[in-house]
Amino acid sequence: MKKLAALFALSFAFVLTGCNTVKGVGQDLQKAGEKIEDAAKKK
């Protein structure tokens, strides 16, 4: 469980460093949500 939490925190840090602004973070989260929604529709 600790490994999973560490992996999540590390990937979240990479996502934040990839975005220059708060707007960029919002756009990234929106895209991630759309992909999850699309995956749910396919099942």
CHARMM internal coordinates of N, CA and C (Angstrom, degrees):
IC EDIT
DIST 1 N 1 CA 1.4504
DIST 1 CA 1 C 1.5317
ANGL 1 N 1 CA 1 C 110.35
DIST 1 C 2 N 1.3278
ANGL 1 CA 1 C 2 N 115.98
DIHE 1 N 1 CA 1 C 2 N -38.04
DIST 2 N 2 CA 1.4623
ANGL 1 C 2 N 2 CA 119.49
DIHE 1 CA 1 C 2 N 2 CA 179.74
DIST 2 CA 2 C 1.5272
ANGL 2 N 2 CA 2 C 110.78
DIHE 1 C 2 N 2 CA 2 C -66.14
DIST 2 C 3 N 1.3302
ANGL 2 CA 2 C 3 N 115.95
DIHE 2 N 2 CA 2 C 3 N -35.65
DIST 3 N 3 CA 1.4660
ANGL 2 C 3 N 3 CA 119.65
DIHE 2 CA 2 C 3 N 3 CA 179.15
DIST 3 CA 3 C 1.5189
ANGL 3 N 3 CA 3 C 110.53
DIHE 2 C 3 N 3 CA 3 C -65.51
DIST 3 C 4 N 1.3259
ANGL 3 CA 3 C 4 N 115.93
DIHE 3 N 3 CA 3 C 4 N -40.27
DIST 4 N 4 CA 1.4633
ANGL 3 C 4 N 4 CA 120.33
DIHE 3 CA 3 C 4 N 4 CA 179.01
DIST 4 CA 4 C 1.5269
ANGL 4 N 4 CA 4 C 110.72
DIHE 3 C 4 N 4 CA 4 C -64.52
DIST 4 C 5 N 1.3140
ANGL 4 CA 4 C 5 N 117.31
DIHE 4 N 4 CA 4 C 5 N -42.70
DIST 5 N 5 CA 1.4632
ANGL 4 C 5 N 5 CA 121.27
DIHE 4 CA 4 C 5 N 5 CA 178.95
DIST 5 CA 5 C 1.5241
ANGL 5 N 5 CA 5 C 110.63
DIHE 4 C 5 N 5 CA 5 C -64.55
DIST 5 C 6 N 1.3296
ANGL 5 CA 5 C 6 N 116.68
DIHE 5 N 5 CA 5 C 6 N -39.64
DIST 6 N 6 CA 1.4616
ANGL 5 C 6 N 6 CA 120.21
DIHE 5 CA 5 C 6 N 6 CA 179.32
DIST 6 CA 6 C 1.5233
ANGL 6 N 6 CA 6 C 110.53
DIHE 5 C 6 N 6 CA 6 C -67.13
DIST 6 C 7 N 1.3216
ANGL 6 CA 6 C 7 N 116.70
DIHE 6 N 6 CA 6 C 7 N -40.99
DIST 7 N 7 CA 1.4633
ANGL 6 C 7 N 7 CA 120.69
DIHE 6 CA 6 C 7 N 7 CA 178.39
DIST 7 CA 7 C 1.5257
ANGL 7 N 7 CA 7 C 110.86
DIHE 6 C 7 N 7 CA 7 C -63.22
DIST 7 C 8 N 1.3352
ANGL 7 CA 7 C 8 N 116.42
DIHE 7 N 7 CA 7 C 8 N -42.46
DIST 8 N 8 CA 1.4604
ANGL 7 C 8 N 8 CA 120.95
DIHE 7 CA 7 C 8 N 8 CA 178.31
DIST 8 CA 8 C 1.5239
ANGL 8 N 8 CA 8 C 111.03
DIHE 7 C 8 N 8 CA 8 C -62.62
DIST 8 C 9 N 1.3254
ANGL 8 CA 8 C 9 N 116.71
DIHE 8 N 8 CA 8 C 9 N -45.10
DIST 9 N 9 CA 1.4666
ANGL 8 C 9 N 9 CA 120.83
DIHE 8 CA 8 C 9 N 9 CA -179.62
DIST 9 CA 9 C 1.5218
ANGL 9 N 9 CA 9 C 110.90
DIHE 8 C 9 N 9 CA 9 C -63.63
DIST 9 C 10 N 1.3202
ANGL 9 CA 9 C 10 N 116.73
DIHE 9 N 9 CA 9 C 10 N -40.51
DIST 10 N 10 CA 1.4570
ANGL 9 C 10 N 10 CA 120.70
DIHE 9 CA 9 C 10 N 10 CA -179.99
DIST 10 CA 10 C 1.5284
ANGL 10 N 10 CA 10 C 111.33
DIHE 9 C 10 N 10 CA 10 C -66.25
DIST 10 C 11 N 1.3277
ANGL 10 CA 10 C 11 N 116.87
DIHE 10 N 10 CA 10 C 11 N -44.25
DIST 11 N 11 CA 1.4624
ANGL 10 C 11 N 11 CA 118.58
DIHE 10 CA 10 C 11 N 11 CA 179.22
DIST 11 CA 11 C 1.5258
ANGL 11 N 11 CA 11 C 111.41
DIHE 10 C 11 N 11 CA 11 C -68.20
DIST 11 C 12 N 1.3236
ANGL 11 CA 11 C 12 N 117.56
DIHE 11 N 11 CA 11 C 12 N -33.39
DIST 12 N 12 CA 1.4623
ANGL 11 C 12 N 12 CA 120.31
DIHE 11 CA 11 C 12 N 12 CA 176.30
DIST 12 CA 12 C 1.5285
ANGL 12 N 12 CA 12 C 110.39
DIHE 11 C 12 N 12 CA 12 C -65.16
DIST 12 C 13 N 1.3134
ANGL 12 CA 12 C 13 N 116.56
DIHE 12 N 12 CA 12 C 13 N -38.11
DIST 13 N 13 CA 1.4686
ANGL 12 C 13 N 13 CA 120.70
DIHE 12 CA 12 C 13 N 13 CA 177.76
DIST 13 CA 13 C 1.5208
ANGL 13 N 13 CA 13 C 110.75
DIHE 12 C 13 N 13 CA 13 C -63.80
DIST 13 C 14 N 1.3257
ANGL 13 CA 13 C 14 N 117.33
DIHE 13 N 13 CA 13 C 14 N -40.78
DIST 14 N 14 CA 1.4627
ANGL 13 C 14 N 14 CA 120.41
DIHE 13 CA 13 C 14 N 14 CA 177.96
DIST 14 CA 14 C 1.5252
ANGL 14 N 14 CA 14 C 111.21
DIHE 13 C 14 N 14 CA 14 C -65.15
DIST 14 C 15 N 1.3212
ANGL 14 CA 14 C 15 N 116.45
DIHE 14 N 14 CA 14 C 15 N -38.22
DIST 15 N 15 CA 1.4678
ANGL 14 C 15 N 15 CA 119.90
DIHE 14 CA 14 C 15 N 15 CA 178.35
DIST 15 CA 15 C 1.5249
ANGL 15 N 15 CA 15 C 109.88
DIHE 14 C 15 N 15 CA 15 C -63.53
DIST 15 C 16 N 1.3197
ANGL 15 CA 15 C 16 N 116.62
DIHE 15 N 15 CA 15 C 16 N -43.92
DIST 16 N 16 CA 1.4640
ANGL 15 C 16 N 16 CA 119.99
DIHE 15 CA 15 C 16 N 16 CA -179.05
DIST 16 CA 16 C 1.5242
ANGL 16 N 16 CA 16 C 111.73
DIHE 15 C 16 N 16 CA 16 C -66.32
DIST 16 C 17 N 1.3134
ANGL 16 CA 16 C 17 N 117.97
DIHE 16 N 16 CA 16 C 17 N -36.61
DIST 17 N 17 CA 1.4640
ANGL 16 C 17 N 17 CA 119.38
DIHE 16 CA 16 C 17 N 17 CA 179.39
DIST 17 CA 17 C 1.5131
ANGL 17 N 17 CA 17 C 110.91
DIHE 16 C 17 N 17 CA 17 C -72.18
DIST 17 C 18 N 1.3234
ANGL 17 CA 17 C 18 N 117.47
DIHE 17 N 17 CA 17 C 18 N -23.71
DIST 18 N 18 CA 1.4588
ANGL 17 C 18 N 18 CA 121.10
DIHE 17 CA 17 C 18 N 18 CA 178.28
DIST 18 CA 18 C 1.5235
ANGL 18 N 18 CA 18 C 112.19
DIHE 17 C 18 N 18 CA 18 C -75.97
DIST 18 C 19 N 1.3015
ANGL 18 CA 18 C 19 N 117.39
DIHE 18 N 18 CA 18 C 19 N -18.24
DIST 19 N 19 CA 1.4650
ANGL 18 C 19 N 19 CA 121.25
DIHE 18 CA 18 C 19 N 19 CA -178.66
DIST 19 CA 19 C 1.5267
ANGL 19 N 19 CA 19 C 109.11
DIHE 18 C 19 N 19 CA 19 C -102.56
DIST 19 C 20 N 1.2964
ANGL 19 CA 19 C 20 N 115.59
DIHE 19 N 19 CA 19 C 20 N 134.09
DIST 20 N 20 CA 1.4647
ANGL 19 C 20 N 20 CA 119.51
DIHE 19 CA 19 C 20 N 20 CA -179.63
DIST 20 CA 20 C 1.5194
ANGL 20 N 20 CA 20 C 112.86
DIHE 19 C 20 N 20 CA 20 C -87.99
DIST 20 C 21 N 1.3122
ANGL 20 CA 20 C 21 N 116.93
DIHE 20 N 20 CA 20 C 21 N -22.61
DIST 21 N 21 CA 1.4617
ANGL 20 C 21 N 21 CA 119.85
DIHE 20 CA 20 C 21 N 21 CA -175.34
DIST 21 CA 21 C 1.5168
ANGL 21 N 21 CA 21 C 110.87
DIHE 20 C 21 N 21 CA 21 C -136.97
DIST 21 C 22 N 1.3025
ANGL 21 CA 21 C 22 N 116.48
DIHE 21 N 21 CA 21 C 22 N 168.36
DIST 22 N 22 CA 1.4582
ANGL 21 C 22 N 22 CA 121.65
DIHE 21 CA 21 C 22 N 22 CA 175.26
DIST 22 CA 22 C 1.5259
ANGL 22 N 22 CA 22 C 109.38
DIHE 21 C 22 N 22 CA 22 C -63.66
DIST 22 C 23 N 1.3094
ANGL 22 CA 22 C 23 N 116.97
DIHE 22 N 22 CA 22 C 23 N -34.83
DIST 23 N 23 CA 1.4624
ANGL 22 C 23 N 23 CA 120.83
DIHE 22 CA 22 C 23 N 23 CA 177.55
DIST 23 CA 23 C 1.5288
ANGL 23 N 23 CA 23 C 109.87
DIHE 22 C 23 N 23 CA 23 C -61.41
DIST 23 C 24 N 1.3065
ANGL 23 CA 23 C 24 N 116.42
DIHE 23 N 23 CA 23 C 24 N -40.30
DIST 24 N 24 CA 1.4644
ANGL 23 C 24 N 24 CA 120.71
DIHE 23 CA 23 C 24 N 24 CA 178.38
DIST 24 CA 24 C 1.5176
ANGL 24 N 24 CA 24 C 111.79
DIHE 23 C 24 N 24 CA 24 C -63.50
DIST 24 C 25 N 1.3245
ANGL 24 CA 24 C 25 N 117.14
DIHE 24 N 24 CA 24 C 25 N -39.18
DIST 25 N 25 CA 1.4634
ANGL 24 C 25 N 25 CA 121.07
DIHE 24 CA 24 C 25 N 25 CA 177.35
DIST 25 CA 25 C 1.5229
ANGL 25 N 25 CA 25 C 109.28
DIHE 24 C 25 N 25 CA 25 C -62.73
DIST 25 C 26 N 1.3166
ANGL 25 CA 25 C 26 N 116.52
DIHE 25 N 25 CA 25 C 26 N -44.16
DIST 26 N 26 CA 1.4634
ANGL 25 C 26 N 26 CA 120.87
DIHE 25 CA 25 C 26 N 26 CA 179.32
DIST 26 CA 26 C 1.5109
ANGL 26 N 26 CA 26 C 112.05
DIHE 25 C 26 N 26 CA 26 C -60.81
DIST 26 C 27 N 1.3222
ANGL 26 CA 26 C 27 N 116.33
DIHE 26 N 26 CA 26 C 27 N -41.04
DIST 27 N 27 CA 1.4636
ANGL 26 C 27 N 27 CA 120.35
DIHE 26 CA 26 C 27 N 27 CA 179.06
DIST 27 CA 27 C 1.5249
ANGL 27 N 27 CA 27 C 110.72
DIHE 26 C 27 N 27 CA 27 C -66.24
DIST 27 C 28 N 1.3243
ANGL 27 CA 27 C 28 N 116.89
DIHE 27 N 27 CA 27 C 28 N -40.57
DIST 28 N 28 CA 1.4619
ANGL 27 C 28 N 28 CA 120.48
DIHE 27 CA 27 C 28 N 28 CA 179.07
DIST 28 CA 28 C 1.5261
ANGL 28 N 28 CA 28 C 110.63
DIHE 27 C 28 N 28 CA 28 C -63.87
DIST 28 C 29 N 1.3301
ANGL 28 CA 28 C 29 N 116.80
DIHE 28 N 28 CA 28 C 29 N -42.61
DIST 29 N 29 CA 1.4592
ANGL 28 C 29 N 29 CA 120.06
DIHE 28 CA 28 C 29 N 29 CA 178.84
DIST 29 CA 29 C 1.5235
ANGL 29 N 29 CA 29 C 111.04
DIHE 28 C 29 N 29 CA 29 C -65.12
DIST 29 C 30 N 1.3131
ANGL 29 CA 29 C 30 N 116.50
DIHE 29 N 29 CA 29 C 30 N -36.98
DIST 30 N 30 CA 1.4559
ANGL 29 C 30 N 30 CA 120.05
DIHE 29 CA 29 C 30 N 30 CA 178.78
DIST 30 CA 30 C 1.5271
ANGL 30 N 30 CA 30 C 110.47
DIHE 29 C 30 N 30 CA 30 C -65.13
DIST 30 C 31 N 1.3284
ANGL 30 CA 30 C 31 N 116.94
DIHE 30 N 30 CA 30 C 31 N -43.05
DIST 31 N 31 CA 1.4664
ANGL 30 C 31 N 31 CA 120.50
DIHE 30 CA 30 C 31 N 31 CA 178.40
DIST 31 CA 31 C 1.5194
ANGL 31 N 31 CA 31 C 111.05
DIHE 30 C 31 N 31 CA 31 C -63.44
DIST 31 C 32 N 1.3211
ANGL 31 CA 31 C 32 N 117.00
DIHE 31 N 31 CA 31 C 32 N -40.64
DIST 32 N 32 CA 1.4650
ANGL 31 C 32 N 32 CA 120.83
DIHE 31 CA 31 C 32 N 32 CA 178.56
DIST 32 CA 32 C 1.5307
ANGL 32 N 32 CA 32 C 110.11
DIHE 31 C 32 N 32 CA 32 C -63.51
DIST 32 C 33 N 1.3102
ANGL 32 CA 32 C 33 N 116.50
DIHE 32 N 32 CA 32 C 33 N -42.02
DIST 33 N 33 CA 1.4634
ANGL 32 C 33 N 33 CA 120.79
DIHE 32 CA 32 C 33 N 33 CA 177.81
DIST 33 CA 33 C 1.5150
ANGL 33 N 33 CA 33 C 112.07
DIHE 32 C 33 N 33 CA 33 C -62.88
DIST 33 C 34 N 1.3197
ANGL 33 CA 33 C 34 N 116.80
DIHE 33 N 33 CA 33 C 34 N -39.42
DIST 34 N 34 CA 1.4659
ANGL 33 C 34 N 34 CA 120.73
DIHE 33 CA 33 C 34 N 34 CA 178.55
DIST 34 CA 34 C 1.5259
ANGL 34 N 34 CA 34 C 110.79
DIHE 33 C 34 N 34 CA 34 C -64.61
DIST 34 C 35 N 1.3252
ANGL 34 CA 34 C 35 N 117.29
DIHE 34 N 34 CA 34 C 35 N -39.96
DIST 35 N 35 CA 1.4648
ANGL 34 C 35 N 35 CA 120.35
DIHE 34 CA 34 C 35 N 35 CA 179.30
DIST 35 CA 35 C 1.5234
ANGL 35 N 35 CA 35 C 110.86
DIHE 34 C 35 N 35 CA 35 C -66.22
DIST 35 C 36 N 1.3295
ANGL 35 CA 35 C 36 N 116.99
DIHE 35 N 35 CA 35 C 36 N -39.80
DIST 36 N 36 CA 1.4575
ANGL 35 C 36 N 36 CA 120.17
DIHE 35 CA 35 C 36 N 36 CA 177.69
DIST 36 CA 36 C 1.5184
ANGL 36 N 36 CA 36 C 109.51
DIHE 35 C 36 N 36 CA 36 C -64.94
DIST 36 C 37 N 1.3124
ANGL 36 CA 36 C 37 N 116.59
DIHE 36 N 36 CA 36 C 37 N -41.72
DIST 37 N 37 CA 1.4580
ANGL 36 C 37 N 37 CA 120.75
DIHE 36 CA 36 C 37 N 37 CA 179.32
DIST 37 CA 37 C 1.5150
ANGL 37 N 37 CA 37 C 111.09
DIHE 36 C 37 N 37 CA 37 C -63.25
DIST 37 C 38 N 1.3250
ANGL 37 CA 37 C 38 N 117.72
DIHE 37 N 37 CA 37 C 38 N -43.02
DIST 38 N 38 CA 1.4666
ANGL 37 C 38 N 38 CA 121.83
DIHE 37 CA 37 C 38 N 38 CA 178.29
DIST 38 CA 38 C 1.5237
ANGL 38 N 38 CA 38 C 110.73
DIHE 37 C 38 N 38 CA 38 C -62.64
DIST 38 C 39 N 1.3261
ANGL 38 CA 38 C 39 N 117.20
DIHE 38 N 38 CA 38 C 39 N -41.26
DIST 39 N 39 CA 1.4597
ANGL 38 C 39 N 39 CA 121.09
DIHE 38 CA 38 C 39 N 39 CA 179.28
DIST 39 CA 39 C 1.5218
ANGL 39 N 39 CA 39 C 110.49
DIHE 38 C 39 N 39 CA 39 C -64.54
DIST 39 C 40 N 1.3236
ANGL 39 CA 39 C 40 N 116.89
DIHE 39 N 39 CA 39 C 40 N -37.45
DIST 40 N 40 CA 1.4593
ANGL 39 C 40 N 40 CA 120.12
DIHE 39 CA 39 C 40 N 40 CA 179.66
DIST 40 CA 40 C 1.5264
ANGL 40 N 40 CA 40 C 110.75
DIHE 39 C 40 N 40 CA 40 C -69.32
DIST 40 C 41 N 1.3255
ANGL 40 CA 40 C 41 N 117.47
DIHE 40 N 40 CA 40 C 41 N -34.93
DIST 41 N 41 CA 1.4549
ANGL 40 C 41 N 41 CA 120.64
DIHE 40 CA 40 C 41 N 41 CA 179.59
DIST 41 CA 41 C 1.5277
ANGL 41 N 41 CA 41 C 111.95
DIHE 40 C 41 N 41 CA 41 C -68.95
DIST 41 C 42 N 1.3313
ANGL 41 CA 41 C 42 N 117.58
DIHE 41 N 41 CA 41 C 42 N -29.99
DIST 42 N 42 CA 1.4547
ANGL 41 C 42 N 42 CA 122.23
DIHE 41 CA 41 C 42 N 42 CA -177.92
DIST 42 CA 42 C 1.5220
ANGL 42 N 42 CA 42 C 111.62
DIHE 41 C 42 N 42 CA 42 C -72.58
DIST 42 C 43 N 1.3353
ANGL 42 CA 42 C 43 N 117.92
DIHE 42 N 42 CA 42 C 43 N -23.28
DIST 43 N 43 CA 1.4773
ANGL 42 C 43 N 43 CA 120.22
DIHE 42 CA 42 C 43 N 43 CA -177.37
DIST 43 CA 43 C 1.4758
ANGL 43 N 43 CA 43 C 112.38
DIHE 42 C 43 N 43 CA 43 C -84.81
END
COOR INIT
IC SEED 1 N 1 CA 1 C
IC BUILD
